[in-house]
Amino acid sequence: MEFSHDDNNDLPLTKFESMLKTNHVLFFDSEEFENIIHHYLNQGKIALAKKAIKLGLDQHPTSINLRLFKVEIYVFEDKLIEADTLLNELYNLDPMNEEIYIQKANIFSKKDDHEQAIQVLKKALELTDDVVDLYSLIGMEYLFLDQFEEAKQFFMKCLEEDIEDYSALYNIIYCFEYLNQTEEAIDYLNVFLDKNPYCEVAWHQLGKQYYTLKNYKKALAAFDFAIISDDTFVGAYIERGKVLEKLKRFEEAIENYTITLKLDEPTSFALLRIGFCYEKLKNDDLAVQYYYKTVHEDPLLDKGWIAITRYYNRKRNYQKALYYINKAINIDTENVTYWKLYSQINQRLNHFEEAERGFKRTLELGNYELSTWLSRGDLLIKLGEPEAAIFNFEQAVEFYPENAELEYRLAGLYFSLNENDKGIFHLKNGLCYNEEYTFIIDELFPEVANKLLVKNLLKENQ
């Protein structure tokens, strides 16, 4: 029994709290104490729960249920030795009490001994008719062990006992998804929906499985049924909008996202998607309006700032694009895409040092694309740092060992530093790999191209 403020069930709670204020000790039966403790635990009021346990045991020292609450508090506070000691005492008094086994399993679980926890919970199953919670606990222990097949079976048992146990349904689908069993998940959900055809959660999950398979027609139908089952189901409208985007039905997608804004508090995700849809419809003014609404709703959403950045980048308003890419990077400093865009924007603004710094950061984050090495190296050449450029291109050669673009650049750099032997070596490599890239010498190193040694080497290869 739980307390409700709509009836007289909260009278013991009111009496108890009054007693705490006045310090007058009043009598409660053990069941009243259990309900009071249960209420405080559900509310997360651990200190009050502990007071109720102490007072309860003062008045009912032999109550096993009150002592089990004490075990629960011990476990919560990681006092596992004390919890185990008390449980052993209680087991000697009442070896058929399933709650003792549940708390024992809880201790094993806290110690990461999940297999032992499962064995104890299975013993508890033999002692009770109320099996749903135990099936769920066993399923969770199997999840801790990454044994998804076994976990799935126990969550299915939960749903067989209680067809409205949507927590179990979500866990079943999680197991299917982890096991990459999309088709099996669809079969299971269809069988479930035959028994419970108005379950919006199941329709929603079915739609997501079809979406994974890119079967957008069936996904759309499933989300339609989810909305028929519950026309206030925000998640179904969101997913329906995503499907409509895939089908390039952008006006309808906007309608679905807009419905979610009316049903609930506006979400940055919905606002962002509306912006993208307007962008696809070539309505840039409305698109950027929704991007601004997105970052107003959630200033820490980097995807909102990057959408604005790309908008101004396309409009060639690089100063504004730079302002907003900095916003995105401040939120997510590890995003390679953002740093590359930062570098490209700075390059267009002739901010070469900042652009080089951005490409360097991109490489540090593990983006080893050839274009990144080339862009950074060319900027170092422009900034008059030939040694740093050589080091950059030599690192790139480790990833792209027979690349003419790198070899011509290294040749030009070494010739410009009058290290002719190394210059000849790299120029010959470049000519061997691809003669068509000799223009790199002319473009990046015009003074080197005019050297007689270089001219002769190029003539020899014609």
C-alpha positions in Angstrom: 0.0 0.0 0.0 1.3 3.5 -0.9 0.1 6.8 0.4 -2.2 8.9 -1.6 -3.2 12.4 -0.9 -6.6 11.7 -2.3 -7.8 9.5 0.6 -7.1 8.7 4.2 -4.1 6.5 3.5 -1.8 9.4 4.2 -3.0 9.8 7.8 -0.2 7.6 9.3 2.3 9.6 7.4 0.9 12.9 8.6 0.8 11.5 12.2 4.4 10.3 11.8 5.7 13.7 10.6 3.8 15.5 13.3 5.5 13.1 15.9 9.0 14.0 14.5 8.2 17.8 15.0 6.8 17.4 18.5 9.1 14.6 19.8 6.0 12.9 21.2 6.4 9.2 20.6 3.2 7.7 19.1 2.4 4.1 18.4 2.1 2.7 14.8 1.5 -0.9 13.8 4.3 -2.6 11.8 2.4 -2.3 8.5 2.0 1.4 9.0 5.7 1.7 9.5 6.4 -0.3 6.4 4.2 2.0 4.3 5.8 5.1 5.8 9.3 3.7 5.0 8.3 2.6 1.6 7.0 6.1 0.9 10.2 7.8 2.0 12.4 5.4 0.0 10.3 6.1 -3.2 10.7 9.8 -2.6 14.5 9.3 -2.1 14.3 10.7 1.5 16.8 8.3 3.0 17.3 10.2 6.2 13.6 10.1 7.0 13.4 6.4 6.0 16.2 5.6 8.4 14.4 7.5 11.2 11.2 5.5 10.5 13.1 2.2 10.5 14.7 3.0 13.9 11.4 4.0 15.5 9.7 1.1 13.9 12.2 -1.4 15.2 12.0 0.2 18.7 8.3 -0.6 18.7 8.4 -3.9 16.7 11.9 -5.3 17.3 11.0 -8.8 15.9 9.5 -7.5 12.6 11.4 -9.2 9.7 10.0 -6.7 7.1 11.3 -3.7 9.0 14.7 -5.3 9.4 14.7 -6.0 5.7 14.3 -2.3 5.1 17.3 -1.9 7.3 19.2 -4.3 5.0 18.0 -2.2 2.0 19.5 0.9 3.6 22.8 -0.9 4.3 23.0 -2.0 0.7 22.2 1.6 -0.5 25.0 2.9 1.6 27.4 0.2 0.4 27.6 -1.3 3.9 27.6 -4.8 2.4 29.1 -6.6 5.4 26.5 -5.3 7.8 23.8 -6.1 5.2 25.0 -9.6 4.8 25.3 -10.3 8.5 21.7 -9.1 9.1 20.4 -11.1 6.2 21.9 -14.3 7.6 20.2 -13.7 10.9 16.9 -13.1 9.0 17.4 -16.3 6.9 17.7 -18.3 10.1 14.4 -16.9 11.3 12.4 -17.1 8.0 14.2 -19.2 5.3 11.1 -19.1 3.0 10.9 -15.3 2.7 11.6 -14.4 -0.9 12.6 -10.8 0.0 15.6 -12.2 1.9 16.8 -13.8 -1.3 16.2 -10.6 -3.3 18.3 -8.6 -1.0 21.0 -11.3 -0.9 21.0 -11.1 -4.8 21.3 -7.3 -4.5 24.4 -7.7 -2.4 26.0 -10.1 -5.0 25.1 -7.7 -7.7 26.7 -4.8 -5.9 29.9 -7.0 -5.7 29.6 -7.6 -9.5 29.0 -11.3 -8.8 26.0 -11.3 -11.2 26.0 -15.1 -11.8 25.6 -15.7 -8.1 22.9 -13.1 -8.0 21.0 -14.9 -10.7 21.2 -18.2 -8.9 19.8 -16.6 -5.7 17.0 -14.9 -7.6 16.0 -18.2 -9.2 15.6 -19.7 -5.7 13.4 -16.8 -4.8 11.2 -17.7 -7.8 10.4 -21.0 -6.2 9.0 -19.2 -3.1 6.6 -16.7 -4.6 3.6 -16.3 -6.8 4.6 -12.7 -7.6 7.1 -13.5 -10.3 7.1 -10.4 -12.5 9.6 -8.4 -10.5 11.9 -11.4 -10.1 11.9 -12.1 -13.8 12.8 -8.4 -14.4 15.6 -8.6 -11.8 17.1 -11.7 -13.4 16.9 -10.1 -16.8 18.8 -7.1 -15.5 21.5 -9.3 -14.0 21.9 -11.1 -17.4 22.2 -7.6 -19.0 25.1 -6.8 -16.6 26.8 -10.0 -17.9 26.1 -9.0 -21.6 24.1 -12.2 -22.0 21.4 -10.6 -24.1 19.8 -13.8 -25.3 19.1 -15.0 -21.7 18.1 -11.5 -20.6 15.6 -11.3 -23.5 13.9 -14.5 -22.4 13.3 -13.3 -18.9 12.0 -9.9 -20.0 9.6 -11.9 -22.3 8.4 -13.8 -19.3 7.6 -10.4 -17.6 5.5 -9.5 -20.6 3.7 -12.8 -20.6 2.7 -12.2 -17.0 1.8 -8.5 -17.5 1.1 -7.4 -21.0 1.3 -3.7 -20.0 4.9 -4.0 -18.6 6.3 -1.6 -21.1 9.6 -1.4 -19.2 10.1 -5.1 -20.1 9.1 -4.4 -23.7 11.7 -1.7 -24.0 14.3 -4.1 -22.6 13.3 -6.8 -25.0 13.8 -4.5 -27.9 17.1 -3.3 -26.5 18.3 -7.0 -26.5 17.1 -7.5 -30.1 18.9 -4.4 -31.2 22.1 -5.3 -29.5 22.0 -8.7 -31.1 21.3 -7.2 -34.5 18.1 -9.2 -34.7 15.9 -6.6 -36.4 13.8 -9.1 -38.3 13.2 -11.2 -35.2 12.2 -8.0 -33.3 9.7 -7.2 -36.0 8.2 -10.8 -35.8 8.0 -10.5 -32.0 6.3 -7.1 -32.0 3.8 -8.3 -34.6 2.8 -11.2 -32.4 2.6 -9.0 -29.4 0.4 -6.5 -31.3 -2.0 -9.3 -32.3 -2.7 -9.6 -28.5 -2.5 -5.9 -27.7 -3.4 -4.0 -30.9 -3.7 -0.6 -29.3 -0.3 -0.6 -27.6 1.3 2.7 -28.9 4.7 1.7 -27.4 4.8 -1.5 -29.5 3.7 0.3 -32.7 6.4 2.9 -32.1 9.1 0.3 -31.6 7.9 -1.6 -34.7 8.2 1.6 -36.7 11.8 2.1 -35.5 12.7 -1.5 -36.6 11.3 -0.9 -40.1 13.1 2.4 -40.2 16.4 0.6 -39.4 15.7 -1.7 -42.4 14.9 1.4 -44.5 11.4 0.1 -45.1 10.0 3.6 -44.8 6.5 2.7 -46.1 6.0 0.1 -43.3 7.7 2.4 -40.8 5.2 5.2 -41.6 2.3 2.9 -41.2 3.5 1.7 -37.8 3.9 5.3 -36.6 0.4 6.1 -37.9 -1.0 3.2 -35.7 1.0 4.5 -32.7 -0.6 7.9 -33.2 -4.1 6.3 -33.6 -3.5 4.5 -30.3 -2.4 7.7 -28.6 -2.7 11.0 -30.5 -0.5 12.8 -27.9 2.5 10.4 -28.3 5.3 12.9 -29.1 7.8 10.2 -29.9 5.7 8.8 -32.7 5.3 12.3 -34.3 9.1 12.8 -34.1 9.8 9.4 -35.7 7.1 9.9 -38.3 8.8 13.2 -39.2 12.1 11.5 -39.7 10.6 9.0 -42.1 8.9 11.7 -44.1 12.2 13.4 -44.4 13.7 10.2 -45.8 10.8 10.2 -48.3 11.5 13.8 -49.2 8.1 14.8 -48.0 9.4 17.9 -46.2 6.2 19.8 -45.8 4.6 16.8 -44.0 7.7 16.3 -41.9 7.4 19.9 -40.8 3.8 19.4 -39.9 4.7 16.4 -37.6 7.5 18.2 -35.9 5.3 21.2 -35.4 2.7 19.1 -33.7 5.3 18.0 -31.1 5.9 21.7 -30.3 2.2 22.1 -29.4 1.9 18.8 -27.4 4.9 19.4 -25.2 7.6 21.9 -24.4 9.6 22.7 -27.6 12.6 20.5 -28.1 15.8 21.6 -29.8 15.7 18.4 -31.9 12.3 19.2 -33.4 13.3 22.8 -34.1 16.5 21.8 -35.7 14.7 19.2 -38.0 12.2 21.9 -39.0 15.1 24.1 -40.0 16.7 21.4 -42.0 13.4 20.7 -43.8 12.9 24.4 -44.7 16.5 24.3 -46.0 15.6 21.4 -48.3 12.6 23.4 -49.5 15.0 26.3 -50.3 13.4 28.5 -47.8 16.6 29.8 -46.2 14.9 32.6 -44.2 12.7 30.2 -42.3 15.5 27.7 -42.0 17.8 30.1 -40.3 15.0 31.3 -38.1 14.5 27.8 -36.8 18.2 27.3 -36.3 18.2 30.4 -34.1 15.2 29.0 -32.2 17.1 25.8 -31.7 20.1 27.4 -30.0 17.8 29.7 -28.0 16.1 26.5 -26.7 19.3 24.7 -26.1 22.4 26.9 -26.2 24.7 23.9 -25.6 23.5 22.0 -28.7 26.5 22.2 -31.0 24.4 20.8 -33.9 22.4 24.0 -33.8 25.4 26.3 -34.0 27.0 24.2 -36.8 23.7 24.5 -38.8 23.9 28.3 -38.5 27.6 28.1 -39.4 26.9 26.2 -42.6 24.1 28.5 -43.5 26.4 31.6 -43.4 29.2 29.6 -45.0 27.0 28.9 -48.0 26.0 32.6 -48.1 29.8 33.4 -48.1 29.3 35.5 -45.0 32.5 34.0 -43.6 32.8 36.5 -40.7 29.5 35.3 -39.2 30.3 31.7 -40.1 33.5 32.0 -38.1 31.6 33.4 -35.1 29.2 30.5 -35.0 31.8 27.8 -35.7 33.6 29.0 -32.6 30.4 28.5 -30.6 30.2 24.9 -31.8 33.8 24.2 -31.0 33.5 25.6 -27.5 30.8 23.0 -26.9 32.5 20.1 -28.6 36.3 20.6 -28.7 36.9 17.0 -30.0 34.8 17.2 -33.2 37.0 16.7 -36.2 34.3 18.1 -38.7 34.1 21.3 -36.7 37.8 21.9 -36.8 38.0 21.2 -40.5 35.2 23.7 -41.1 36.9 26.2 -38.8 40.1 25.9 -40.8 38.3 26.3 -44.2 36.5 29.4 -43.0 39.7 31.0 -41.6 41.4 30.2 -44.9 38.8 32.0 -46.8 39.2 35.0 -44.5 43.0 34.8 -45.1 43.5 34.0 -41.4 46.3 31.6 -42.2 47.7 31.0 -38.7 44.3 30.1 -37.3 43.6 27.9 -40.3 46.8 26.0 -39.8 46.1 25.6 -36.1 42.7 24.1 -37.0 44.2 21.6 -39.5 46.8 20.7 -36.9 44.0 20.0 -34.3 42.2 18.0 -36.9 45.3 15.8 -37.3 45.8 15.5 -33.6 42.2 14.2 -33.3 43.0 11.4 -35.7 41.7 12.7 -39.0 44.5 11.6 -41.4 42.9 12.4 -44.7 45.3 13.4 -47.4 43.6 16.7 -48.0 44.2 17.7 -44.3 47.9 17.0 -44.6 48.1 18.9 -47.8 46.1 21.9 -46.6 48.1 22.2 -43.4 51.5 21.8 -45.2 50.6 24.4 -47.8 49.6 26.9 -45.1 53.0 26.3 -43.4 54.7 27.1 -46.7 52.7 30.3 -47.0 53.5 31.2 -43.4 57.3 30.8 -44.1 57.8 27.7 -42.0 59.5 25.3 -44.3 60.9 23.0 -41.7 57.5 22.5 -40.1 56.0 21.9 -43.5 58.6 19.2 -44.3 57.9 17.5 -40.9 54.1 17.6 -41.8 54.6 16.1 -45.3 57.0 13.4 -44.0 54.4 12.3 -41.5 51.9 12.2 -44.3 54.2 10.0 -46.4 53.9 7.4 -43.7 50.2 7.2 -44.4 50.4 7.8 -48.2 53.8 6.3 -49.1 53.7 6.7 -52.9 51.8 9.9 -53.4 53.1 12.3 -56.0 51.4 15.4 -54.4 53.5 14.9 -51.3 56.7 14.1 -53.1 56.6 17.3 -55.3 56.0 19.4 -52.2 58.9 17.8 -50.3 61.1 18.3 -53.4 60.2 22.0 -53.6 60.8 22.5 -49.9 64.2 20.8 -49.9 65.3 22.7 -53.0 64.2 26.0 -51.4 66.5 25.1 -48.4 69.3 24.3 -50.8 69.3 20.6 -49.7 69.6 19.5 -53.3 70.2 15.8 -52.8 67.0 15.4 -50.9 65.2 17.6 -53.4 66.4 15.4 -56.3 65.3 12.3 -54.4 61.8 13.5 -53.9 61.5 15.1 -57.3 62.4 11.8 -59.0 59.9 10.0 -56.7 57.2 12.5 -57.8 58.0 12.0 -61.5 57.9 8.2 -61.0 54.5 8.3 -59.3 52.7 10.8 -61.5 54.2 13.3 -64.0 51.0 15.3 -64.2 51.5 16.9 -60.8 54.7 18.8 -61.8 52.7 22.0 -61.8 52.9 21.9 -58.0 56.5 23.1 -58.2 55.5 26.0 -60.4 52.6 27.0 -58.2 54.1 26.6 -54.7 57.8 27.1 -55.4 58.2 29.5 -58.4 61.8 30.3 -57.4 62.6 26.6 -57.3 61.0 26.0 -60.8 63.5 28.5 -62.2 66.5 26.7 -60.9 68.6 25.2 -63.7 69.0 21.9 -61.9 65.2 21.5 -61.5 64.6 22.5 -65.1 67.1 19.9 -66.4 65.6 17.2 -64.2 62.1 18.0 -65.6 63.4 18.1 -69.2 65.1 14.7 -68.8 61.7 13.2 -67.9 59.8 14.6 -70.9 
